[in-house]
């Protein structure tokens, strides 16, 4: 006699679990992609870039875990006849390139023009400011 083989059909519950796992995996994948896109646009995408001119007031090397170079420009909007800024605004920035720190150290107290790029957020190893300066020139 031939042995009877019984085939069991998958239950309805097994099919539901498989579909639920597939939906969960897709949602998790989409969530991870959205988080990656958010992190890129928040911390690494260049939002703007341009130039600022002013008096280099402060330049320092600071930080607890990550030592970064931080600076401050005084942007004067109104000058008096004695070439003293009356109304001013501070422009705080970070410098990533370590070889530029000598340029900044020697130019404190002088009028300079800096080129900056702006990010939408800060990360600890890049400095305290959203503005990152990559070049400096003395203003004539």
C-alpha positions in Angstrom: 0.0 0.0 0.0 1.1 3.5 -0.7 1.6 5.7 2.3 -0.7 8.6 2.4 0.9 11.9 2.6 -0.8 14.7 4.3 0.0 18.2 3.4 -0.8 20.9 5.8 -2.0 24.1 4.5 -0.6 27.3 6.2 -3.0 28.7 8.6 -4.6 32.0 8.2 -2.6 33.2 11.3 0.8 32.4 9.6 -0.1 34.4 6.5 -1.2 37.4 8.7 2.1 37.3 10.6 4.1 37.2 7.4 2.2 40.2 6.0 2.6 42.1 9.2 6.4 41.4 9.3 6.7 42.6 5.7 4.8 45.8 6.4 6.8 46.4 9.6 10.1 45.9 7.7 9.0 48.4 5.0 8.0 51.0 7.5 11.3 50.5 9.4 13.2 50.9 6.1 11.3 54.1 5.2 11.8 55.5 8.7 15.5 54.9 8.6 15.7 56.6 5.1 13.7 59.6 6.5 16.0 59.9 9.5 19.1 59.8 7.3 17.7 62.5 5.0 16.8 64.6 8.0 20.3 64.3 9.5 21.9 65.1 6.1 19.9 68.3 5.6 20.1 69.4 9.3 23.9 68.9 9.8 25.7 68.4 6.6 23.9 70.3 3.8 25.3 73.7 3.0 22.4 76.1 3.6 24.2 79.3 2.5 27.6 80.7 1.9 29.0 84.2 1.6 31.3 86.8 2.9 31.3 88.9 6.1 33.5 91.9 6.8 34.3 93.3 10.2 36.7 93.6 13.0 38.2 90.3 14.3 37.6 90.6 18.0 38.2 87.2 19.4 39.7 83.9 18.3 40.2 81.0 20.7 40.7 77.2 20.9 38.0 75.8 23.3 35.9 72.8 24.1 35.6 69.9 26.6 35.7 66.7 24.6 36.2 68.2 21.1 38.6 71.2 20.9 37.5 73.6 18.2 38.6 77.0 17.0 36.0 79.7 17.6 36.0 83.3 16.6 34.0 86.5 16.7 33.7 89.4 14.2 32.2 92.7 15.1 30.1 93.8 12.1 29.7 97.5 12.2 26.7 99.0 10.6 27.4 102.7 11.4 30.9 104.2 11.8 31.8 107.5 13.3 34.3 110.0 11.9 37.1 108.5 14.0 36.6 105.1 12.4 35.0 103.6 15.5 32.0 101.3 15.2 28.9 102.8 16.8 26.2 100.2 16.1 27.5 96.7 15.8 26.5 93.1 15.7 28.6 90.0 16.5 29.2 87.3 14.0 30.3 84.1 15.8 32.0 81.4 13.7 34.0 78.1 13.8 37.2 77.3 11.9 37.8 73.6 10.9 41.2 73.9 9.4 43.9 73.8 12.0 46.5 75.4 9.7 44.4 78.6 9.5 44.6 79.3 13.2 47.9 81.2 12.8 46.3 83.6 10.3 43.5 84.3 12.7 45.8 84.8 15.7 47.9 87.4 13.9 44.9 89.3 12.6 43.0 90.0 15.8 42.0 93.6 16.1 42.1 94.2 12.4 39.4 94.6 9.7 39.1 91.4 7.8 36.8 89.7 5.3 35.9 86.0 5.9 34.3 83.5 3.6 31.8 81.3 5.5 29.4 78.4 4.8 26.3 78.0 7.0 24.8 74.7 8.1 21.4 74.4 9.7 22.7 72.6 12.8 25.8 72.0 14.8 27.7 68.9 15.6 30.3 68.8 18.5 33.4 68.0 16.4 32.6 70.9 14.1 32.3 73.7 16.6 29.7 75.7 18.5 28.5 77.8 15.5 26.5 77.0 12.4 28.9 79.3 10.5 32.1 77.7 9.4 34.8 80.0 8.1 37.2 78.6 5.5 39.2 81.7 4.4 40.2 85.1 5.7 41.7 88.2 4.1 42.7 91.6 5.4 40.4 94.4 4.5 41.9 97.4 2.9 
